[in-house]
Every structure is written in structure tokens, then in C-alpha cells.
Amino acid sequence: MNAVVEKKPRLTTSAMIASIAGEGQRVKAAPFGKALVELAASRPEIVGMTADLAKYTDLHLFAQAYPERFYQMGMAEQLLMGAAGGMAKEGLIPFATTYAVFGTRRAYDFIHQVIAEENLNVKMCLALPGLTTGYGPSHQATEDIAMMRGIPGLTIIDPCDALDIEQAVPQMAAHNGPVYMRLLRGNVPLVLDEYDYSFELGKAKRLVDGDEVLIISSGFMTMRALEVAQALKADKVGVAVLHCPTIKPLDEVTILAEVLRKPRLVVVAENHSVVGGLGEAVASSLLQNGVQPARFRLAGLPDAYLDAGALPTLHDRYGISTEVLSQRIKGWLG
């Protein structure tokens, strides 16, 4: 008699969809694509370029609006960055998009030699930064900031939400020189409009204040930091949140002032490896300026190849979910 094999139902999950929005959270669709389309209406020198990923970086909206100014370079990131540099030399302002792993790892030498060495006006908007996808190390750009921080003269932006992105795009175009923005695409959370916030290139801004903890954060970890501040309020723990959307140049003046303002546990929270990111940039700045917080901790991704899987599971596993980050901070407070 043949054994009856019970067929297990296939698990369905949104794990592999690169969305950091929580259930019921306010979002805006394609803020980067929409902001670029709006800006390009008055800036004819702006062109859009991609390495076969227009739909997945929201650049398809630009392609639809300005087909004569859109360049599909195929799956060749080195060519994308090299051509973007050439266009910038001719006076254009290319916005180049692909996934962050491909745009940084594969095309690094072209960014370094073609674009940055000549201070060209190329704006690199690269998607799936850090742990915003469950597809594993081939797609998780967990070391991109470390790589790009090493390039002289390169401005680095790590936006928190849709508002950050919308306001960053015109400032990127106005900035003279190369810019790298970690791109959040698709349905992007909208949170910063509740905190009387506006993006200013090169500036960090305090969103909430608190007496026990200071969280210095960038990217979607600022959203998590704000959630942590709300969660710990129930435990009578005051948490301040300093949002640093510009990683380079770092707003050292504001960071030093916040750290010195009152004695607190200082936590740097980032969606990036603890090696070479915002945490080490802040630590270096404090040390070089002779500032030593009573307690200093990094809450970032480990120096390891991360697993594939569901984003909520991975965020818990690697300590960057709201719940786990709250627990870690309470443990550090003792």
C-alpha cells in the first residue's frame, strides 16, 4: 500500500516584499518618483537613469513623464555610473537608480574614480538599504554606508520616511557634487510630519526630548526610535530622539550639543552594520572632541552575513524592531 503523504499548505507571507510599513500605518506611494517628476518640470537638466530597475526604484514615474530624458542602461551598474558621470560632465544632473548592493559593491570604482574624484553632479538613489528586504546577503546592503563614507566629498543621506525623501530630492539637485541617498521605495511610511520637522541637508534635528536616554538615529530607525520613546514612556523612561538624515557630512555641532546637554544613556540606532556606519561616525566625533558619555551603545546590524526570511522576524532577530530595541535599552539602563 502506498503511503499517503500529507501535503502541507504553502506558507504565504509578505516577507520578501521590501516594505517597512506596519499594519495600518500611514504611507505615501512612491515619494521619490513623484518628487523627481515634480522637480524635473522646472529643471530640464535633470535626467533619470537606471540599471533595469525603474519599476522597483519608483523611477518608472519619471520615465512615463519624461521618456526623452530617461535612460535604461540594462543590468550593468558600472555602465550606469560611468554614463551618469559623462552626462554630468555635459551639464546634466543624472538621478541614477538601482539596488544599493549592486550600485555600491559592483560599481564602487566607477563612483570613486569617474564621479567623486571630479566632484560631478550625479545623484545616486539606491534602493533596499540595510535590512529592508528578506532576500539575504545578495540583496541586503548592510555595509553600503561604510563603503561610501570612505569616498572623499560624497554626501550621504539616509531618510526616515516619505517626507524626508520628498524634501531631500530638490536639495540633492541643488547641491553641487555627488550625493548618495539610501532609497525607500513603494509605500513608504509617513511619520515626521507629526513632529514639526523639515529636512535640511547636513542637519540633525531633535524630534522629542527625554531625560534618561538619547537615541541618535537615521533611516527608518528614527521611526523605530520614536516608537521606542512612546513605549518607554509607560515605564517612566524619558527618551530623546535626534534624527540624523545626513550621514556625511555629519552634523557634529548638533550631536555634541545634544550629548552634552544632559547626562544620559546615548544609543545610536541604525539600519546598517555596526562597522563603519553612523554609530562609529558618532563615536569618532565624540572621542575627537573630548566628549565621553556616561554610557554609549550601538544598536545596529551585526558584523555578519544576515539571514533570509520575513522582515519582522529578521528585525526581531537582529535587534532593530521596536519591541526588541525597547528591551535592549531597558537592559542597558539596568
C-alpha positions in Angstrom: 0.0 0.0 0.0 1.4 3.4 -0.9 1.9 5.7 2.0 -0.3 8.8 1.9 1.9 11.9 2.1 0.1 14.8 3.7 0.8 17.9 1.6 1.5 20.9 3.8 -0.1 24.2 2.8 2.4 26.6 1.3 3.2 29.4 3.6 2.4 32.8 2.3 4.0 35.9 3.6 4.8 39.5 2.8 8.3 38.7 4.0 10.1 39.3 0.7 8.3 42.5 -0.1 10.6 45.4 0.8 8.1 47.3 3.0 8.8 48.6 6.4 5.4 50.0 7.0 3.4 48.5 9.8 -0.2 47.4 9.5 -2.5 50.4 9.4 0.5 52.8 9.3 0.2 56.0 7.2 2.1 55.7 4.0 2.8 57.6 0.8 3.3 55.8 -2.5 6.5 56.3 -4.5 7.6 59.6 -2.8 10.9 59.6 -4.6 9.4 59.1 -8.1 6.7 61.8 -7.5 9.2 64.3 -6.1 11.6 63.8 -9.0 8.8 64.2 -11.6 7.7 67.5 -9.9 11.2 68.9 -9.7 12.1 68.0 -13.3 9.2 70.1 -14.6 11.3 73.2 -13.9 14.7 71.6 -14.2 15.3 70.4 -17.8 18.8 69.4 -17.0 17.6 66.5 -14.8 17.7 63.1 -16.4 16.7 59.7 -15.0 18.9 56.6 -15.3 18.5 53.0 -14.1 20.0 49.6 -14.4 16.9 47.7 -15.4 15.1 48.6 -12.2 12.9 51.6 -12.9 9.7 49.9 -11.6 11.5 48.8 -8.4 13.0 52.2 -7.6 9.9 54.3 -8.5 11.8 55.8 -11.4 9.2 54.5 -13.8 7.1 57.5 -12.9 9.9 59.8 -14.3 10.2 57.5 -17.4 6.4 57.9 -18.0 6.5 61.7 -17.6 9.8 62.4 -19.4 10.5 59.5 -21.8 13.0 61.6 -23.7 15.0 62.2 -20.5 15.0 58.6 -19.3 17.9 56.2 -19.9 17.6 52.4 -19.4 21.2 51.1 -19.1 20.4 47.4 -18.6 21.8 45.2 -15.9 25.2 46.9 -15.9 25.8 49.1 -12.9 29.3 50.0 -13.9 28.0 51.3 -17.2 25.2 53.2 -15.3 27.6 55.1 -13.1 30.1 55.7 -15.8 27.5 57.1 -18.2 26.0 59.2 -15.4 29.4 60.7 -14.8 29.7 61.5 -18.5 26.3 63.2 -18.6 27.1 65.2 -15.5 30.2 66.4 -17.4 27.9 67.8 -20.1 26.0 69.8 -17.6 23.1 67.4 -16.9 22.0 66.3 -13.4 21.6 62.5 -13.5 19.5 60.7 -10.9 20.7 57.1 -11.1 18.8 54.3 -9.5 19.3 50.6 -8.9 19.6 48.4 -5.8 22.1 49.5 -3.2 24.0 46.3 -3.2 24.6 46.5 -7.0 25.2 50.2 -7.1 27.8 50.2 -4.4 29.5 46.8 -4.5 29.7 46.3 -8.2 30.1 49.9 -9.3 32.3 51.2 -6.5 35.4 52.0 -8.6 33.3 53.9 -11.1 31.7 56.0 -8.3 35.1 56.6 -6.8 37.1 57.4 -10.0 34.5 58.7 -12.5 32.1 60.6 -10.3 33.5 61.5 -6.9 37.1 62.4 -7.9 35.8 65.0 -10.3 33.0 66.2 -8.0 30.4 65.5 -10.6 26.7 66.2 -10.1 25.5 62.6 -10.0 22.7 61.8 -7.6 22.7 58.1 -6.7 19.4 56.9 -5.2 19.8 53.2 -4.4 17.1 51.0 -3.0 16.9 48.2 -0.4 19.3 49.7 2.1 20.3 47.6 5.1 17.6 45.1 6.2 14.7 46.3 4.1 14.5 43.0 2.2 14.3 39.4 3.2 16.3 38.1 0.2 19.5 37.6 2.1 23.1 38.9 1.7 22.8 39.1 -2.1 20.3 41.9 -1.8 20.9 43.3 1.8 23.1 46.4 1.6 24.3 46.3 5.2 27.7 47.8 4.5 26.9 50.5 1.9 27.4 53.5 4.3 30.8 52.2 5.4 31.9 51.9 1.8 30.5 55.2 0.7 31.8 57.1 3.7 35.3 56.3 2.6 34.9 58.3 -0.7 36.0 61.9 -0.3 33.5 64.6 -1.0 30.5 62.3 -1.2 27.3 63.4 0.6 25.3 60.5 2.1 21.6 60.7 3.0 19.6 58.1 5.0 16.0 59.3 5.0 13.5 58.2 7.6 10.2 58.4 5.7 8.3 59.8 2.7 8.5 63.4 4.0 12.3 63.1 4.3 12.5 61.8 0.7 10.2 64.4 -0.8 12.1 67.2 0.7 15.6 65.7 0.1 15.2 65.4 -3.7 15.2 69.1 -4.6 18.0 69.7 -2.1 20.1 66.9 -3.6 19.6 68.5 -7.1 20.7 71.9 -5.7 23.8 70.5 -4.0 27.0 70.9 -6.0 28.6 67.5 -6.1 27.8 63.8 -5.8 25.1 62.5 -3.5 24.2 59.0 -2.3 20.7 58.5 -0.9 19.5 55.2 0.6 16.2 54.9 -1.1 13.0 53.8 0.5 10.6 52.9 -2.3 7.0 51.8 -2.8 4.6 52.5 0.1 6.9 54.5 2.4 5.8 55.3 6.0 4.9 58.9 6.8 5.8 59.9 10.4 7.9 63.0 10.5 5.1 65.4 9.7 3.8 64.9 13.2 7.0 66.4 14.7 7.2 69.9 13.1 10.1 68.6 11.0 11.6 69.6 7.7 14.6 68.1 6.0 17.7 70.2 5.8 20.8 68.8 4.1 23.6 68.4 6.6 21.5 69.0 9.6 20.4 66.7 12.5 17.2 67.6 14.4 15.8 66.7 17.7 12.2 65.3 17.4 11.4 64.6 21.0 13.1 65.2 24.3 13.8 62.9 27.3 16.0 62.8 30.4 17.1 59.2 30.6 18.1 58.2 27.0 19.3 59.9 23.9 18.8 57.9 20.7 20.7 59.2 17.7 19.3 57.6 14.6 19.0 57.7 10.8 16.8 56.0 8.2 13.7 54.1 9.3 15.4 53.5 12.7 14.3 57.0 13.5 10.7 55.8 13.1 11.6 52.9 15.4 13.2 55.3 17.9 10.1 57.4 18.1 8.1 54.2 18.7 10.5 53.2 21.4 10.2 56.7 23.1 6.4 56.2 23.2 6.7 52.6 24.5 9.2 53.5 27.3 7.1 56.5 28.4 4.8 53.9 30.1 7.8 52.8 32.2 8.6 56.4 33.2 11.7 56.4 31.0 12.2 59.6 29.0 13.7 59.1 25.6 15.0 61.9 23.3 15.3 61.2 19.6 17.9 63.0 17.4 17.3 62.3 13.7 20.5 62.4 11.6 19.3 62.0 7.9 22.7 63.2 6.6 25.4 60.8 7.5 28.2 62.7 5.7 28.9 65.4 6.3 27.8 64.6 9.9 26.2 67.4 11.9 28.8 67.2 14.7 27.8 70.5 16.3 24.2 69.4 16.9 25.2 65.9 18.0 27.8 67.2 20.5 25.4 69.8 21.9 22.7 67.1 22.5 25.1 64.7 24.2 26.5 67.5 26.4 23.1 68.9 27.2 22.3 66.4 30.0 23.8 63.1 31.2 22.0 60.2 29.5 22.5 56.8 28.0 23.4 57.5 24.4 22.3 54.9 21.9 23.0 55.1 18.1 20.3 53.2 16.2 20.9 52.4 12.5 19.8 50.1 9.8 23.4 49.2 8.9 26.3 47.1 10.1 27.8 48.3 13.4 31.0 48.5 11.4 31.6 51.8 9.6 28.1 53.4 9.8 26.5 56.2 11.8 27.4 54.6 15.2 31.1 54.6 14.5 30.9 58.1 12.9 29.2 59.5 16.1 31.7 57.6 18.4 34.6 59.0 16.5 33.2 62.5 16.6 32.7 62.3 20.4 36.1 61.0 21.0 37.9 63.5 18.8 36.1 66.3 20.6 36.9 65.0 24.0 33.3 64.1 24.9 32.7 60.9 26.8 29.1 60.0 27.5 28.4 58.1 30.8 27.1 55.2 28.7 27.3 54.7 24.9 25.8 51.8 23.0 25.3 50.8 19.3 22.1 49.3 18.1 22.8 48.3 14.6 23.1 45.2 12.5 25.8 42.7 13.4 29.1 42.3 11.5 27.8 39.2 9.8 26.0 37.9 6.7 22.3 38.1 7.6 19.7 35.5 7.1 16.9 35.5 4.6 13.3 35.5 5.7 10.4 37.5 6.9 11.3 41.1 7.7 9.5 41.3 11.1 11.3 38.1 12.1 14.7 39.4 11.0 14.2 42.8 12.7 13.5 40.9 15.9 16.4 38.6 15.4 18.9 41.4 14.8 17.6 43.7 17.5 16.2 46.6 15.4 12.4 46.0 15.9 10.6 48.4 18.2 9.9 45.7 20.9 13.5 44.3 21.0 15.1 47.7 20.8 13.0 48.8 23.8 14.1 45.7 25.7 17.7 46.3 24.9 17.6 49.9 26.1 15.9 48.9 29.3 18.6 46.3 29.8 21.4 48.9 29.2 19.7 51.3 31.7 19.9 48.5 34.3 
